[in-house]
Amino acid sequence: MGKNILIVDDEQAICINLSKFISKIGYNVSIASNVKDAKEILKKYTIDILISDIVMPESDGIELLNYTKSKHPNIKVILITGFTTIELTLKAIKGKVDAFLEKPISFNELESEIKRLEQYNSISSNNNNKEIKKGENKVKYVKKAEMVMNSKSPMIEVINFIKLIANKKVSVFIYGESGTGKELVAKALHHLSTRKQAPFVPINCGAIPRELIESELFGHSKGSFTGAISDKIGRVEMAHKGVLFLDEIGELSLDMQVKLLRVLQEKTITPVGGKYSKDIDFRLVSATNVNIEDAIKNKKFREDLFYRINVIPINLPPLRERKIDIPALISFFIEENNKEYETNIQGITHEALDFFINYSWPGNIRELQNMIERISIIKDEGYIEVKDLPEKIVKNVNKNSQSNYNSLFYSNSNEQFDFKRMMESYQKEIILYSLKKFSWNKKKASEFLKLKRTTFVEMVKRLDIDNDKLK
């Protein structure tokens, strides 16, 4: 999917330049100079992605967009224009355009959009029939190191990297949002290593009261404090010869960070109230969903400990950046729920799957798993349909499919048209989008928007965007 691209533009030079570039990156290209010719090509040939100018003689790109979505709904559409007016943008989004680029076109941005839409097509290609069914039509998934994914998932690279470092003794630091599977990656490191016969010991540093965390990690001697009625082995000692997984390590207090650093340096532990130290051998795998570098700047995390635990970093992409895995995960979760709850869910309809793919998944895989579990239990049998989906996912997707500009321009049809306010709101939306896309990194966000860093910083200040997360 995504291999046949149609370019529509009345400027021959643009068609030729785009055609050369797109052919060079591995796609088949057709060209049309007007909407009428484009429609003929769409009727005769299989096209996966349409790239069209908006402003053309006789009929424009918006009309072609609407025609394409009506007659060929599976074709993805990229609109390009040199006239970046709000009106045209609004029309395009109302017409459900898949991407929108400004002239002069950046080849890097164009390639990025083509790859993104091709990935979306590859998701759909797993679901050619109306439903994801059992048997021959079932969505296939691969399960590597207890993680489920599509065979073309970006997670394949993560698994390959895990295999590469599994037998290295160095500490590993896993970055990822909540629900992305950080503990599964830690378990994979353990399972694929020579330490797999020894224990894997997880501990969530944010789930244990600060006054108890030292005892939980290093153990204690009988009578060392009120309630210590017997000796207790700590998690670090439990992980001897194995792997210790410290989830949410950023929640450790500074004094506990000092004690953990000493353990890592000296390879010994001393239980709370204990008189003697014990030699210990374990591999440390840490994880967080917060920005540790920000915590270091704010003096909430020790830099020397960070360098000790961050020898090999692993970044886990959020589910919204690996949507190719969603059908595979749904198929797997349905199977698991059928076994666990003796339900008979056969699959999911294509229409319902579209909602899952277009949802943002702030809770990542964990949220998807919980949603499928809840739906499966309530529905009990048959296919998951749109009517079975929680209201929040339907509302969220429908809201995002409408232009954000609608709320800016049409929140009250009788309200006076305040151009300055609307433009500032529009700018703020763009700035926030770019910051979130690059984890609040100002340098990367400004480069993405092709703005000077000083200009970008000034806009952030003028638009009163929260600086707390910026770096």
N, C-alpha and C positions, 0 to 999 in steps of 0.2 A: 504494500500500500504506500501511497505517497510518492510513487515514482514518475507519474505523468503530470506535468504542470503546464497550464495554459496561461500565457501572458497576453493581456489586452491593454493596448495603449495606442493612441493616435500618433504619437511621436515615434517614428521608426528607429531613431538612434537609441531611444530608451529600450525598445524591444530587443534590439540587437545586443546591447550591452548586458541586459539582464539575461538574455538567452545564453550568451557565452559563459557568463558566470555560473548560472544554474546547471548548464551542461557539464561544466568543469567539476562541479561537486557531485556529479553522478545521477542526474535526473534527465528524463526525456522531456523535451520542450516543444510546445506548439505556440504559434503566434497569431494574433488577430489584431487588426487596426481599428475595429469598431465593434459595437455590441451585436449587430446583426450577424457578422461573420463568427463571432464568439459563440453565439447560440447554435449555429450550424455545426461547429466543431463539437460542442457539448452533446448534440444529438447523435453524432456519428461515432465519436470516440470515447474511450474511458478516460476521464480526467479525475485526478485525486485532489489537486490543489489549483485554485484559480487565483491569479494575481492580476488585479485590474486597477487601472487609473479611475478616478472618480469623474473628473471633468473631461468629457469628450463631446464631439459634435453629434447632433441628432439625439442620441440617447446616452445617459450617463451610467457610471459604475454602480450607483445605487439601484437603478432599475435592473441592471444585470445581476446584482447581488440577490435581489428579491426573486428574480426569475430562477436563478440557480438553486436557491434554497427551496423554492417551490417544486421544481421539476427534478432536481438532483440533490436531495437533502444531505447526502453523505459527502459531498464535495466541500472541502474547506476553502474559505475565501479570505484573501488578503487584499485590502484596499490601499491604494497609494494615491497621494495627491500633493500638489504644491500649494494648495489653498487650505490652510489649516484653520478654517473657521469653525466656531462652535456648532453652527447650524449643520454643517456637513458631517462633523463628527457625531452629532446627535442622531442624524438620519442613519448614518452607518451602523451605529450601535443598535438602534431600533430595528434595523434590518438584519440584526444578528450576525454581523461580520465577525470573523474569527481572529483577525489581526488587522492593525491599522498602522501604516508606515508613512512618514513624511518624505517628500523629495527635498534635496537630493538623497537618494536611498543609500543607506550604509549597507554594504554587502554583508558585513558581519551580523548586523541586526536581521537582515533578510534571511540569511542562512539559519540563524537561531530560531526564527519564527517557523521556517519550513521544517526544521528538525522537530520542533515542538508539535506542530500539526501532524507530522508523520507519525510521531509517537502516539498521538491521540487516535490516528487511523489504525495503528497496530493494535491498540486496545479494542477498537471496534471489530477488527478482523478476527479476533478471538470469539466473536459473538455474531456470526453471520446469520444464524437462525434467530427466531424471535426470542427464544429463551436460552439460558445456560442450562443445559440438561445433563442428566446422568448418561453414562455410556459413551457412544461415539461422539455426541455433540457437546460433551462436557468440556468446560474450560480446563486446559491442562496447566498444572503448576509443577514447579520443582521444589523439593524440600532439601535444603542444604544446611547441615549443622543445626537442625531443628527450626530453621527459618524458611518460611514459605514465600515464593516469589515467582514471577514470570521468567521464562528462560532468557529473556532479553533485558531483564531488570538491571538497573544500575547497582543493585545490591550484589550482583554476581561478582563485581570487582571487589567489593568489600570482603566477600567470602574468600576470594582468591588471595587477598592481602592477609587475611587472618591465617590462612594456611601457611603463608610465607613466614609469618612471625611467630607461629604457634609454639615452636620449640625454643625460641629465644627467651632468656630469663628476664629480660628488661621489663620495666613497668610500662603499662599501656593506659592511655587516657582516652575515654570514649565521650565524644561530644554528641549531643542530640536532644531534641525536644522531648518532653514527657510523652511516653507512649510509643516511641520509635523502635523499641526493642533493644535497649542498651544491655539489659541483663542477659538476653539471649546471645548477644555478641560475646559477652564475658564468658558465658557457658560454652560457647563454641571454641573460644580460645583454650579453655580448660580441656574440653573433650578431644580436641585435635592435638594436644600436647602430650609429652611423655609423663606429665603429672596427672593424667586422667584417672589413674587408679587411686590417687589421694583425694581428699575432700575438696569440694567447691563450696566455699563459705561466703554467703552474701550478707550484707548488712546495710540498711538504709540509715545513713547518718542523720537524716532529717526527721526520722520517726522515733528516735530515742531521746528522752529528756537529757539535757546537758549534764545534769548531776550524775547520771547513770552511764554515760557513754564510755568513760574510762574503764569502768568495771566490765562493761559489755565487751570492749575491745581486748583488754589485757587480763581480765579475770581479777579475782581478789582472794585474800586469805580470810579464814574464819575470824570473826571479831574485829575486822579492820574498820567497820563502821556499823551503825545501827541497822539491823536487818541482815547482816552478813553472818548467817547462822552456820555456814559451812564454806569450805573452799570452793571456788568456782573457776572453771577453765574459761578463758576469754576466746573471742572469735579468732584472734590472730593465732593463738596456739592450736585451735581446732584446724586451722588451715595449714598446719605444718606439712611440708612436702607437697602441698597443693596450691590452690589459688584463693586469695582473699579478694572479694569484690566489694569495694566501698562505693555504694551508690550515693549520689548527692553529697559528695565529699566537701563541697563548698559550704555546707551547713556546720562543719566542725568549728568549734571555737578556736581562737588563736592559741590558747594554752594547750589544747589537745593537738593542734597542728605541730607544735613544738615537740610534744611527746611522740607523735607518729614519726616525725622526721628523725628523731633519735633512734627509734626502733629500726627504721630503714637503713640508717647509717651503721649502727652497731650490730644489727641482726640479733638482738637480744630483747627480751621483754621482762619486766618486773611487775608482777600482779600488785594491785592496790593493797597496801599493808604488808606486802611480802618482803622478806629479808634478802632473798637471793634472785639473781636474774637467770633466765633460761635462754639457751641458744635456740634460734628459730629460723626456719627456712621456708619461705613462702613467696609466691609471685603475686604482686599487687596489680590489680586492675581497678581503676577508678572511673567514675562517670559523673557527669553533671548536665543539667539543662540550663544553667546560668552561665554568664560570661565571666570566667575566672580572671581573665586579664583585667576586666573592670574592677573585680573584687580586690585584685592586687593594688591597683591604682588608688582604691578607696581604703587601703590598709585593712581589709577584711580577710585577706588570704596572703600567706607568706610566700614570697617570691622564691625562696630557696627550696621550699617544699614543692612548689609548682614545677620547678626544673627537675626535681627528683622523680616526680610521678608522671611527668609529661614527656617521657623519652620517646615513645611512639604514640602519636595521636591517631584516632580513628573518628572520622566524621560520618554520622548517620543522617542521610537525607530524610526530611519529613515526608509524610505520605503524599502531600500535595505536589511534591517534586518527583514522585515515583508512581504516578497514577496507573502506569502500565501494570502494576501489581494488584490493583483493586479487584478485577475479576477473579484472579487466581486466589486471592485471600478470601473473597466471598465464597468461592467454591469449596475451599478448605474448611472454613468455619461452618458452612452448612453441613458438610460431612461430619464434622466433630459434634455438632449439636444434635444431629440425627442419632448418633451413637449414644450420646450422653442422656438425652431427654426422650429417646424413642419417638422422635417426630419423623415426619415423612415429607420434608421440604424437597421439592424436585429441582429447584433452581430459581432464577430470577429473570423477569422479563427484560427485554431490551430497553423499554421505556424507564423502568425502575433503575436499571443499571446506569443510564444516562445521568440520573439524579445523583447517584453515588459518585460517579466520575467527576461531576461538576461541583461537588461539595468541597469545602476547603479543609475539612478534617483537622480542626485545631487540637483534638485529642489523639490524632494519628491512629496507629493500628489498634491501640487499645479501645479507642472510641468506636472504630469499625467493628471490632470483635464483639463489643457489648451490644451494639445496635443489632447485629445479625442474630445474636443470642436471644435478645428480647423479642425480635420479630418472629423468630423460629418458634419460640415457646407459645406465643399468642396465636400465631397462624396455624401451627401444628402440621399442616400438609399443603400440598400444591405448590404454586409458584409465587414468589414474592413479587407483588405488584406495587404500582405507585401508591394505591390507596392504603397499603400496609406500612408505608414509610412514616416516621415521626413528623409531626407538623414542622418542627424546627428545620429539618433538612429540606423540605419542600419550599418553605418560606425563604430560607437562606439562598437556595439556588435560584428561585424565581426573582428574588431581589437583586442578586448579582448579575442575572441575565439582562436586567434592565440597566440602562445607563445610570451611573452615579450622578450624571448631570441632571437627571429628572428631578432629584431632590433639591438640586441647586436652583433650577430654573422654573420648576412647575410645582413647587411645594404649596403655593397659593396662587391660583390663576389671577386673582384680583390684586395681588401685591404689586407694588411699583417695581419696575425692572431696574434693579441696582447692579449695574455692570461691574463696578469696582469690587463689590462684595462677592459677586459670583466668580469673578476671575481669581480673587484671592482664595476662595474655597477650592476652585479647580486646581490652583497651584499647590495648595496644601495637600490635596488628594495625591497629586503626582509625587510630591516630596516624600510623603509618608509611605507611599507604595515603594519607592526606591530604597528608602531606609530599611523598611521591613524585609525587602528582597535580599539585602546584603547585611542582615543582622545588625542594623543601626551603625554601620561603618560609613562615616561621612565621605571618606576618600573614594571608596568604591561606588557609593551612591552618586556622588557628583560626577565621576567619570562616566557612569551609566547614562546620566542625563546630559553629558557633554557640556557641563557647566564648570567654570573655574571654581576651585575650592572656596576662595574668598566670597564669590558670589553666592555659592550654595549656603555657606555658613550664615551670611547676611540674611538670606531668605528664610532659613530656619529660625533665626532670631525674630525677624519681622512677622512671621506667621505664627509666632508663639508656640512652636513645636517643642514638646517636652525634651529637655536636654539630658535627663537622667540616664537614658540608655545609650546616648551617643558616645562614639569613640573615635 
